[in-house]
Structures are given as C-alpha cells and as structure tokens.
Amino acid sequence: MAEIQPVRAWRYNAELSQRIDDYVSPLFDVVSQKQRETLYRNPLNSIHLSVPRPGPDPSGEALRRLTDWEQSGVLRQDALPGIYAYYQYFRLPGSPQEFVRKGFMCHIRAYDWGENVVLRHENTLPAAVNDRAELLARTQFQTSATHGLYRDDSHELERYLDEAILDPLCQTEEDYQGARDVLAVIQDARVIRRFQQLLAERQIILADGHHRYEGSLAYRQARMAAEPANTGAEPWHFHLMYLTNAASNDLRILPTHRLLLELPGGLTDAEFLARLEPYFVVTPKEDAGDLPDIIAGKPWAFGLYLSGQPYKLRLRPEVHEQLSWDTTPEVKQLDLTVLHYFVLERALGIVGPDAQRQWPGVTYVRNFPECLQRVDRGEARAALITNEVTMQEVERVCHSGAVMPPKSTFFYPKTLGGLLFTSIRDTEPVGLLG
C-alpha cells in the first residue's frame, strides 16, 4: 500500500528555532487576511514561502527568498534522514482536559486517486490546486505537510514516537489556536524501517490538505510527461505528509455550522418554517445556547436559529428514503447530507451539490457563538447548527469511494507551517537508508 520515506528536513537554524513561535504560520487555506498581514511584517516568517504576498510573481518571490535563506543559513538541512515526530497538546473550548495528537512527518509517494492508496473525502477547487502546483514547481520545496490518517489499533508506532518526543528539536509556547506544538526526530534506521513496513500494509485517508496534495499530483504528472524515462524514484514523486493514527482517542473533528446569509426568493421566516415541516419535526426551544447540547449524539438532528428564536429540527425518519442524490448509502446516512438535501434543496430550492457549492447564500462557520451573533446582528438570516462528523463516518465514506458534502470535517488542531520543510529537487536523494 503506502510507501513512505524518511527525509533530511530543512529547518530554521538552532538560534532561530529557540524562538520558533516567531516563524511558524497557519496553513494557506486557514490563515486569515489579518493574520497574513501581521506575519508578513516578519521577514523570516514561513508565510513568505507557503503563502507569498500577492504580486506580479509570488512564486518567483518565494523562490528568491528561499534561496537567500538557504545561502545565509536561516534554514539548514539536517545531516541525517529521519522521520519527524510531531505532537500537538491542546484543549477543547470549555474543557479542562488536555489532549495530545501524536503523529509524524515524512515523505509519501504521491499516489493518484485511482490507485486507491490515498483516499479523499472532499472535492477540490481547481484554482487553489493550480496555485499550489505553481508554487511547488517554482520552488521544488514543500512548505507544509498535509494531514493523513492510517489505522493501527495496536498503536505500535506510538511507543517510538513517545520516546523521541522526550528530546525535542523545537517547540512552541502556544500557537494561534492555543495548542503547544513539539517536534522531534527518529533517525534509527531499524525503527524507520518498521514505520515503512507498517504503512506498507495501510491505506491513507487524507484528513486535511486536499489542495496541496493535488498540487503535488499535478506537478508529478507534469514531470512524468516531460520525462517518460523516469524511474519512479525521483524526489518529485513524493509528498510531505503528517500521519496520525485514526484509532487514537485524541483525534478530534469539530463541527462546521451553516450560516444562511439569505433566504432565496425573499422567503419570510414563517414560509421557511412551513417548507421545513414536511421533512422535519420542528420544535421551538427556550435558549439558543442550549442547541449544541440538545442535538448532541442524535442522528439527523440540527439546531436552527432564526430571528432570535431557536428550534430543534429532527428529520422525520420515513422521508429519508426520498434522498435521491446519486451517491453511496454511506454518504446518504450523514447528517450533513440530510441537511444539504432536505434544507438547501427541498426547502430552499438550491438543487444539487454543484449548485449548493456555488450558491453565495451559505457560508461555513465553526464558532457556535459567532453563528448566533451574526444572526442577531442581521448579517445572516439563519444559522443551522450541526453535530461533528465521526472518524468512523469519515472512514466509511472514504472506503465507499465517495466524497462528503463541502466543509464536512474540521480536524483540530490544524498543523503548523514552518516547523520543517522538505526539498524535492532532482539532486535530493530518496530512500537514504541504504
């Protein structure tokens, strides 16, 4: 199945690594414009490589800066190949419990989707893929790892990771999410081979970073077309990935709520509720703040906040068979599929997944209080509150060969850019273990 390789990572030099908080950055698809502008003010922040400032030639500017950082010693390449343990210590909002997500970064062969080794659970936007592919082609440098999931119920690799993390290379005090990030390295060839052997028996589910992964695929396909005599061992066949165990109790997926910025056709609140009635039991509630608790653990249940009034929506079980989208039974069982079909399509008339992805009347918000506030401020007509997707649901959908509705998963916390980088230049050796 999955072929992984150790890497000789490029990292900030020893002095800068002691202040790594100053140089890490959020991933390109979650960093806000305000965060970008703040980070751009630091001339050595990793944002300059991962999300170069817009201009006539942003990819060229990233390459110029990368070359300067390498030549001046801002970045240095580790002398030995390794697999890099990466732990994130975090708490969920309102909970005192500390979790730790354990994983490791390495190179993985960039498998086409049809090879059924790396599995996706969402579709991508071509413009974002092209942007990532262009940056990769110019720099031949991977600036942030995508997040992949393998399943190992025996948790065999964690003991090696736990040992390595006791001797960290660098760590943040607290990142922008409130998490503490710790990086270490495993350079024992025997241990690395065991990682390779275990992953060789596994499929990988792509949790986060579909656009970056497809950017690597696009670049690899272009190089293969230009070099038909390639051996398959060239560095550009590989992609930087952060791998975590899907069997871990500390793997967290947060819900993403739907905010309706408008109701199509000038629907009134009463008309919207009337359109929901054939499909849902609609129950008014007293306190909007209770909506997440009211729907927690209940299938096909949602919170609705409309003009200051909270409601619980529960699908009438007998109508589920009306869900006629051409997809797998695993997808049809999802809460979010039910929501998108019976609310967006049946009640609001936005017909089909493609039309819903393009409809400007819906936006996606992860912060529950923000949903209520934006409705109260008149910035949105209604908020639809959802439960989180489970890891088991993600696995079932991926193995069915289908994809989820947009913005179904939010794996938390997000990984950081800037802890390490990897090169896929032609001069970079692959394998490295002899």
N, C-alpha and C positions, 0 to 999 in steps of 0.2 A: 504494500500500500504506500504509505507516505515515506519518502526519502528525505531525511534531514541531514544537515552538515554543520559542524562547528564553524566558527568564524573568528578571524582576527579583527576584532572590533576597533573602530576609531572612536576615541573618547576625548573629552576635554582633559587637558593636561592636569597633573597632580595638584597644582596650586589652584586652578580654576575649579576642579572637582570638589574641593573643600567648600566651595560656595555654589554648589550645583543648582540651588534654588534660583539663582540669578540667570541661569542659562537654559533651563528646561522650558517647554512650551506645550500648550494643549494641541491636540491633533487638528489637522487642517479643517475637518468638517464640523468641529465643535467650537473652535475658537471664535469668539465674537469680535466684531469690528473694534469695539472699545479695547478689548484685550490685545488685539493686534497692534494698535497704535501705541499702547503702553510698552509692549515687548519690543517693537521696532526701535524704540529710543535707546535700547541697549545694543551696541554694535556687535556684540558677541553672542547674542541670544540665538538659539537654534531656530527660531521662527524665520530667520533670514534664509535658511536652507530649505525648510519644509513648506513655508508659505511666503515666498519672496514678495516684497512690496510691489503692487501693480505698477507697470511702466511699459516702455516700448519693448523691452526684452527681459521679463522677470526671470526666466530660466537661465539666460546668459548672465544676469547679475548674480544669481545663486552660484553658478559655476565660478565666477570671478572671485566671489567671497570665499568659497570653499578652497580654491587654490591658494589664496592668501592665508587662510587659517592653517592649512597643512604646511606651507612653507615657513610660516612664522612660529609654528609649534603650538598654536592654540589647540589644535587637535593632534593627537598622537595615536599611532596604531599599536595595539598590544602585540607583544613579541610572539606569543604562543596562541594557537587556536583554542577556542573554548565554547562551551555552552553557558549562557549567562542567566543565572538565577535572578528573578525579578519578583519581589514581594511588595504588595500594597496593603498597608494596615489602615483600616477605615471604620467609621461608624455610620450607621444609617440615621437620617433625621429623626430626632425624638427618642433614640435608643442609646443606652449607655454601653451596650455590648460592643467590644472591638472585634472586628473580623480581620482575617488576613487572607487575601487571594494569592495563592502560590503558583508561580509559573516560571517559564524560562524562554529566552530568546535565542534563536538560531536561524539558519537558512533552511528553507524547504523548497523542494523543486516546485516550480510554478506550473501546476497541472491545469490543463484545460478542463472546463466544467464537464465535458463529455467523458473524461477519464474516470469520473466517479470516485476520485480520491479526496479532493477538497470539495465540500458541498456548500452551496449558498442557501440563504433563507430569505433574501430580498433582491429586488431588481436594482439596477444602477441607472444613473443619468449619463448619457454619452459625453456631455460637455465636461463633467467632472473627471471621467475616465481619461479623456484626451489631455486634460490639464496635467494629471499625474503622470501619464505616459511621456509627455513632452519634457517635464522636469527630470524624469528618470533618464531619458535618452540623452539629455544635455549633460547631466552631472555624473551619471553612472554611479550614483550614491543613493543608498536607501536611508532615509532620514527618520522614519518612524515605523515601528512594527505593527502589522495588522494583528488581530486577535483571533486565534484559532482554538478550537476545543477538541480534545481527544478524550476517550473514556477509558479509565483504568480503575475498576472497582477495588483492586488490591492496593492502590496508592503506592506502588513500588518506587516510583521516581522521587516522591516527596522526601524520603529519608536522605537522599543525596543532596537535594535542594536545601533541606533544613541544616545540613552540615555546612554547606557552602555559605549560607546566608549569615553565619556567625562571624565571617570575616569579610565585611562589605567593602566594595570598591568605593562606593559613594552612597549617600542617602539624603533625601530632602528632609527639611524640618516639617514642612506642611505644604502640599501643593495647592493649586487653585480650588480643588474640590474638598480640601481638608484632610486628604489622605497623606500618609507618610510612605514614601517610595524608597526601597532599598535594592541596590544592585550588587551582585557578587558573581564570581566566575568559577566554573568547573573546568579544569584543564587535564584531568586524569584521563588518558586515552581509553583505559579499560571501562571507566564509568560512562564516557561519552559513547562508546560502542553499545553499551546496554541501553542508553537512550535511543540510539538508532534502531536497535533490534526491536524494542517495544513499539516504537512508532511505525516501523515497517509492517506491523500487523494491524494498523489502525487507519480508519478514515478520519478526516479532519472536517469539522463543521466550522465555517467562517462566522465568527460571532460579530466581528467589527472590522471595518476596513475594506468593504467590497470594492470601492472605487480604486483604492491603492492596489489591491490585488489584481483587479482587471487592468490597471495601468501596467503592472509587471507582465501580465499576459500579452498585452498589446505590444510592448517593447520586445518581448521574447519572440513573438510571431514575426515582427519586422526583421529581427536579426536572423531568424531561421530562413526567411525568404531570401535575404541578401547573402546568406552563407549556407547553401544547401549541403555542403560537405561537413557541417559542424558535427561534433562527436556526441553532443548531449551533456558534456562535462564542463562546458564553458561557464564562467561565473554568471552570465546573464540568463542562464536557465533557472536561477534561484531567486528567492524572495525572502525578505526578513519577516519573521513571524514570532509572535509571543504566544506560547502554547500553555493552556491551563487544563486541568482535569475536570471534565464535565461531572464527575462523581463527587466533587468537593462540595461540602456544606456551605462553604464561604463564597460560592459563586452566586452573585446577586444580579437579578434582572429587575429593573424598576419599570413601573407603568408609564406609558406616554398617553396623556389625555388628548381629546379632540376638542378644539375650540371652534365654534361656528361663528365666523365673522359676520355672516348674513344668513337670512333665510330666503331661498330662491322665490322669485315671483311675488315678493312683498308679503309673504305669509305672516299672519298675526300669531301671537302665542297660542290662542285658542285653536286656530286652524292647524298649527303644528302638532299640538297635543291630540287633536282629533285624528290626524293622519297616523299617529303612533298607535292609537288604541286598537286597531285590528291585529297588531303584531305583538304588543307588549301589554302586560298589566302595569298600569301607571299609578303609582301610589304617592300622594303628596307626603312630605316629611317636614319636621319642625325645624331642624338645624342643618344647614348646608355643610357645616364642619364635620358632621357625622357620616357623610356619604361614603367615604372610603371604607369605614367600618361596617356600614350597612350592607355593602355588596361583597365584602371580603369573603373569598372562598366559595362564592355562589356562581355556578356556571350561567353564562348568558344574562348576567345582571349588570346594570350600569347605573351611575348617578347622572341625573340631569339637573342643571342649574339654569333656570330660565326666568329672567326678570325678577331676580331676588327670591324666587320660590324653588326649593329643592324637591326633587322627585326621585323615587326609585323606579327604574324600568326593569322588568323581568320578562324575557321572551316567553310567549305562550308556546309550550313545547310542541303542540300539534302543527304550528306553522313552520317549524324548522325545515320540513320536507319541501317547502316552497323555494328554498335557496337553490337557485338554478345555475349558478356560475359553473363554468367548465373547469373544475379543479378537483383535487383529491378529497376523499372523505376526511382525511386528517386536517386539511385546511378548513373545510366546512364546519368542523367542530369548534374552531377557535372563536373566542368571544369577539375578537376584532373583526373577523369575517362576518359574524352575525350583525355587529354594529354597522359595518360599512354597507352590507346588503339591505338590511331592513330599515335603517335610519337614512343613510345617504341616498340609496337607490329608491327604495319603495316609498319612504315618507317624503323625501325632498326631491326626488326625480333626477338625481345625478346618476345616470345609468352606466354601469360598467366600471371596472377598476381603472381603465385608462382615463376615462373622463374624470373620475374622482381624483386621480393623481394630478390632473391639470387644473382642477377647479380651484380658483383663488379664494373661495369662501370658507375653506377649512385650513386651520393651522394646528401645529402639534406642540403641546406644552407639557413639560414633565413636572412642573411645580404645581401642586394642587392649590395652595392658597392663591397663586398667581391667576389660576383659572377663574376663581371666584371674583378676584379683584378686577379683572379685565371685563367681566360681565357687569359688575357693579359700576364701573367707570364708563360704560357704554361703548367700550372698544370691541365688544363681541355681543352677539345676541344670546348665545347659549354655550354652556360647557357640558361635554359628555365625559364623565369620569369612568375610568376603566380599571380593571384588575391587571396585575402584571401577568405576562406570559411565563409559563414554567419552562424549566430546562427540558423536561420530558416532552413538552409540546414542540419545542424547537427541534429536538431530535426526531420526533415522529414525522414532522413536516419535511425536514431535510431528507430523510430516508425515503419519503414518498416521492421525491423528485420535484416537488412543487415549491412555491415561494409564498411567504406570508403577505398580508396587506402592508402597505408602507408604514414605516415607523412603528413596527410591532415590538421591537426589543430595544432596551437601553441597558446594556451591560455596564454595571457600575462597580468600581470607579473606572473611568477611562484611563488607558495607558498614557504615559507622557512621551513627548518627543524630546530628544536631546540627551538622554542617558547614554545612548550609544548610537553609532552609525555603522553601516557596512558598505563596502565597495563591491561592485560587480564589474569592475574594469577588466579588460581582457588579460591584463597582467596579474590579476589576482588568482592565486592557486585555489583549487577546490579540493575538498576532502581533508588534506592536511595531516592525516593521521598515519600515513604510510601503509 
